[in-house]
Amino acid sequence: MNIQARTIINGIAASPGLAVGKVCFWSDPENVPRYTIDPEQVPEELARLDEALASARQQLVDLQERVEKEIGHEEAAIFTSHSLLLDDPAFYARVEKFLTQEHINLEAAVEMAIEDIVKVLRKIPDLYLRERADDFRDVGRRVLENLLAYQRQCTLEEGGKIILVAHELMPSDTVQFHRHHVGAFVTERGGVSSHAAILARSLRLPAVVSVPQILSQLQAGVQVLVDGRLGRVIVNPDPTEIEEAERDQTLRAKAAASVHPAVVSRTLDQVEVVLSANLTREDEAEEARMVGARGVGLLRTEFLFMDRGEFLDEEKQYRAYRHVVEIMAPHPVTIRTLDLGEDKQFNFENPVEATTACVLGWRSLRLSLADENVFSAQLRAILRASAHGVVRILLPMVTGIEELRLVRGLLAKAQSELTTRGLAFGADVQLGAMIETPSAAVLPELILQEADFLSVGTNDLVQYIMVADRVSEHMQRYYRSTSPAVISLLAGMARAARTAGKDISICGEIAGDPLYLPLLLGLGFRNLSVAPVLIPDLAAAVAGLKISEAEDLAARCLRLSTADEIEALLRAKPTPAKGI
């Protein structure tokens, strides 16, 4: 389609920011050859497979080292898991089966094996394993490209920026964009929680995903503006929009560079907003401190186990937690206990085999309470780390007050055991509840009778309230953070915490989205926990707001009847991102 006039194409916002550039298509290999081979050729084809796998392993090592140096450890760790998937015996076995039983050439066998495994992964009930389908496709595609000697290319005019448009993007695509003058990317598939979207946010690349038939709507070389905040692509933008995008990029860069770790985030009317960091690994604490985090609002301890591929005993956990606590001192560190599912194991060497039936709700705190030895070891490790700074314990997926009472009993027992062993721990370790279930969200006053603080996990909360899988493309129209039910519950939680005189924070995705910032502040939230990379922009956004105006916006939102009406009001209101 050849679009001449200014046209707006809508999708889903995946990474904030504005970018202008010319369209470049990023495509997978087409027409993978398929032909019949003789049985005698199978050993030769398997030898070719071994060579392609060896090349892929080295490419992943090189990629991981470069990403570690240029982007960060968390992003580089994605490719550690890719290496494990590359060695998955199920993949090799499937390729060998297609070679020996179907008598097809290696390239076709690899393509079929990829699709076979991806199909299995996408049917698994567990969210974590389903999300790994794209990772496996990325790994398999790398092997296939080695066999085909396929090279992706995008032509670029001197000094220009390109807007990458693709059916879908893999993590290995995304990490090289900043080297190729990529200003933003747009895809037909994908969601906000995909690794490609996460990497885009780390690289500060605007991104819009799930844009229907975007490949057929654009031509290579046409100028577009990508609005990663509003989730839209403007074809042939007018000069005013181009100027706004360029100004936005310049001002955002200056704002990010000007934020200093010692600066306290305050609104225009001098209301303090605490910005904390969400961490998945202990070595991210240094980055959080450098960008100005006022503590760690969420340390996801399960990723410490997954990253190492082994179970961590009390001593190993203690050292990891202590590392974070000492770096972040004197600011508090909130450590969430294990948030795992029944079929989410620490060893992912063969994810295709991990198809144990997933029982609804058999995860997180319930799983911890079912194994007192494992849970108590983690509680002791966290308590020991509290001797080195301010530590708070956060319980995931709390559904009722009885769970908090059980944990308090285990905490008292853990403290007694540490005293007997002569090991130090903090005198006042707060116990908090993560509000991400409807049962907890509707009765925050009851939860606050036992909890010292609340942390709202909006990602799962919205999913459960709206009965919509947050990673499913088909459910995106139902997964609405602007639902009146969600906004009303958030208002009730903030009000309950204020009445009880206890702290409440938000650590879900909306906490880092400038579109929601005025609403959250208006509802009464003063503590937001986000990815470290988002803190500078968010601090600058806070500085451009007035609480009185935010409260008026929140009151208006609470009077509306639909998610569309609330979202329209938020988008109509000039958001902080435009004022940065």
Secondary structure, 3 states (H helix, E strand, C coil): CCCCCCEEEECEEEECCEEEEEEEECCCCCCCCCCECCHHHHHHHHHHHHHHHHHHHHHHHHHHHHHHHHCCHHHHHHHHHHHHHHCCHHHHHHHHHHHHHHCECHHHHHHHHHHHHHHHHCCCCCHHHHHHHHHHHHHHHHHHHHHHCCCCCCCCCCCCCEEEEECCCCHHHHCCHHHCCEEEEEECCCCCCCHHHHHHHHCCCCEEECCCCHHHHCCCCCEEEEECCCCEEEECCCHHHHHHHHHHHHHHHHHHHHCCCCCCCECCCCCECEEEEEECCHHHHHHHHHCCCCCEEEEECHHHHHHHCCCCCHHHHHHHHHHHHHHHCCCCEEEECCCCECCCCCCCCCHHHCCCCCCCCCEHHHHHHCCHHHHHHHHHHHHHHHHHCCEEEEECCCCCHHHHHHHHHHHHHHHHHHHHHCCCCCCCCEEEEEECCHHHHCCHHHHCCCCCEEEECHHHHHHHHHCCCCCCHHHCCCCCCCCHHHHHHHHHHHHHHHHHCCEEEECCHHHHCCCCHHHHHHHCCCEEEECHHHHHHHHHHHCCCCHHHHHHHHHHHHCCCCHHHHHHHHHHCCCHHHHC
